[in-house]
């Protein structure tokens, strides 16, 4: 199975730092960080791993930037439209 940077390709979703995504609750969001434990990573693929990934993202509400929104990777992927 070849790898692709396209979310949803081959049944896998890719989330990348500085990528923009359509979040069902917050609208368009930009990923500002991805964390595994205490280490920051540049991207991650939805995989059956024991480690928990945390996705930090920002959006705009009422013309103001809202940052420091966080979800686990699984929660974030479930919220993508």
N, C-alpha and C positions, 0 to 999 in steps of 0.2 A: 504494500500500500504506500503510495507516494505521499509526501507531505505537501501541504499548501498553506499559504497565509490567508486564505479566504475563509471567513467564518462559515461554518456549516458544511464545508466540503468534506466528502467522505464520511459523513455522519459525525464529524468532530467539529467543535467550535474552538476558535483561537481568539484569545483576548490579548491585546498588546498595549503596552504603556503608550500613551499619547494617541491611541486609537479613539474614534468616536463611534458610539453605538446608540440605537434607539431603545431606551429603557421604558418599560410600560408604565412606570409610576412617575419618572422624572423627565421624560422626553429625551432629547438629545443630550448625551453625557460624554465627557472625555475622561478616559482612564488616566489618572495621574500617578498611580503606583500599583505595583503588584508585589505582595509580600508572602514569603513562605517562611513561617516561623519568624525569625528576626532578620532574615536576609531579603533584600530587594532584588527582584528579577525583572527582566525586560519583557517577557512574554510567557504565556503558559497555554497548554493545550488541555482541554477537558479530558481527563484520564482517570482511571481507577487507581488512585494513589492514596496512601495512608496519610500523607501530609496535608494540612489544611492551607489553602491559599486564600489570602485576603486581597480584595480588589478595592482600591481607593479611587473615587471618581468625583468629578465636579460637574455642575450644570448652572444654568441661570434661571432664577425665579423672580418675577416682577422686575426684570432689568438688572438684578444684582447677581453676582456670581456666588454660588453656594458650593463650597468645597468641603473636603473631609467627610464626604459620604462614603460609607464602607459596607461591603457585603462579603460573605464568603464567595469563593468562585462559583460554587453550585447555585447560591442564591442569585448572584449576578446573571449567570447564564439563563436561569429560569425566568428572569425579568426582561430579557431581551425580546423584542417583538419580531 
